Every structure is written in C-alpha cells, then in structure tokens.
Amino acid sequence: MSALLTLSEHIAADRFISAEEAFQLRQAIFPDGVVSRQEADVLISLEGRVANSDQAWANAFVEGIVDHVLQSGHYAGHVDENTTSWLMSRFGDNGARETEIEVLLKTLERSESAPASLAAFARKRVAAWLAGKPIGAQETEFIRRALYVASGAGAVSVTEEEARWLFAIDAESDGRANDPLWTDLFVKGVLNHLMGRRAPAALEQSDMLRRETWFAAQAEGPLGDSVLTMFEGGLKGFWSRVTSPDDVTRMEQRYEAVVAEMREDERLTLAEIAWAVGMAREDGKRTANETALLAKLREIEAEAQSA
C-alpha cells in the first residue's frame, strides 16, 4: 500500500497521467485481482488531483472502482448499502467528472442488484455533469443509460421521479445547441412514463394466479375441458372440442382479457395528459422539447379519437 501511495504522489505532481503511468498504476493495483477499499480511495483521490489525462488512465480508474464496488458486498455482483454510502460520499462533494459518471453507470449496468438510492444518485450526478453544456450525442447517451439501462436488469419503464428528472434537465439546457437526439429521447421518455410501458398486470404473478383460478372454475362441469385434454380421442376428438361453443368462448375470453389489460395499460388518460401539460408549465416557460412533447400528445389524442 505504501508503494501505491508513493507512486500516486509522484504521478500527481504534474497533474497529468500518461499511458505509461496508467500502466504502472494497473500493475500496482491489480496483481492480486482484487481492488481493496484503501486502493480504491487512493484512485479516487488521485483522479481528483489530475486534469486531462490519457484515456488509458480513465479506463483503469473506471475498471478499478467498478471492480471494487461489485466485489465489496456480501455477495459478489450485489451492491450493498454500505458500499453505496461510501461511493456517494466520495463522489458527491465536487463537480461531477466524466469518469465518475462512467463508474456509476457501469456499476449499475453490471450489478445483479443495487439500492435504488444509487440509481437516483447516478441521475443526480449526470444532471450535475450536464449543467451549462449543450446536450450532444454523448450527453444524450449518458441520459439514456441513466434512464433505462442503469435502472435495473431489464428495466424499460420510466417512473414519475425519472420523468421529472428529464423535465429538470430540459429546463436547464433549453436554448442551447442541443442534438435532435435529446429531443427524441425526452419525448419518448416522458411518453414512456405516461403510457405505462411496464409489464402489464396480465403478467404479474398474483393476477396470473387469480385469472388461472377463474378460468379453471369456468372449465368445471360436464362440458369443461382443459387444454391438456383437448386432444383426447385423437383428431376427431380434437375437432369436436375446438368447435364446441363453450370451449371456444372460454379460450376467446381468456385471450381478450389479456389483450384488454395490455391496451388499457397503453392508453393515455386525461389525467396523464394533464400531468404532462402541468409539468411543461411548472417553471413558467415552454421549452422546445416540451413543445415537441405536447405536439406528440395532441397527435396521439387525435389518433385515439379517430380509432
């Protein structure tokens, strides 16, 4: 550990880390395959003392901190509360850096599980990093990752908290030379929240069991058959069952119930539209992205009325 401290002090003297120095740091930190808390603290302290450095250092720093965070919990790959508190305390004082954002997002992307507070902190730091900048393609990609990929394995829905975060970033960045990709992400992200793009109730375990119980009850009786008995009696027996009004009706009811719930989940309600309009007016001004969002809402509403 003392050798690492000595090396870091020497490297930090000119506030720049070359590719060769990054390689030396890798050799000092990774020989045993594990990054300790002390080593991680040294890396974070060093990163805070240097200016623009070689990409090799940025890669080594992100790799080292993410490795430490993912290995520090009781179970590898699962980020615990103590490690989250440590990471937030080390990254939360000064202005956000690009390497810090990469550490937070890659930790969330690679972890099996992480506290919700870590995802919220990542969004906060992304917003801090974006402050005062036009939102280009790279910035939009950071927002997208924080919004979707870093929200959990397979997460595709946008919560109200996340939608409000999008509105806050939009209000701060409005009027700059922003990339059209940002407008597209903003509109789709808010619509994602409004239209409830989540696993429909039809797929939730409690509702699945409830429906299975109901359908099983409908199948009881002299004419009832389960799917497993549809082929009893060979092809002739199958055709007699599939053309039975009772069996066909039950199968159609089952299908229609699932489809109805999925359609209801996608429908924009007046309350949801009112929420979006209210958010667009909350700060007293209409941004270009909010105008695009409201135009899309009017388009969706017109399509729904004509359907």
Secondary structure, DSSP 4 states (H G I P E B T S, - for coil): -HHHHHHHHHHHTTT---HHHHHHHHHHHSTTS---HHHHHHHHHHHTT--S--HHHHHHHHHHHHHHHHHSSSSTTB--HHHHHHHHHHHSSS---HHHHHHHHHHHHH-SB--HHHHHHHHHHHHHHHTTS---HHHHHHHHHHHTGGGSTT-----HHHHHHHHHHHHHHTTS---HHHHHHHHHHHHHHHTT-S--GGGSHHHHHHHHHHHHHHH-STT---GGGTTTTHHHHHHHHHT-HHHHHHHHHHHHHHHHHHHHHHPPPHHHHHHHHHHHHTTSS--HHHHHHHHHHHHHHHHHHH-
